[in-house]
Amino acid sequence: IQARGYSKLITQLYFKGDPAIKNDSFGENLGAANSPLIIETKKIKTAHGQYLHGTFDIVLGAGA
């Protein structure tokens, strides 16, 4: 993620309960289950189907 005047951010996120986390070299090293990189999802039903919704807040630091 990048925006003019801010530092570029490269990150990764994980979905709580995803069995693939244990096979990911970064996921294994996250430690606590409440890491800010692990987000919870909720099932959302709409007229067009059922989806998983999660929120991942991003804050960019001021650029140099």
Beta strands, then each sheet from edge to edge (+ up, - down):
strand 1: 14-15
strand 2: 38-39
strand 3: 41-46
strand 4: 49-54
sheet 1: 1+ 2+
sheet 2: 3+ 4-
end
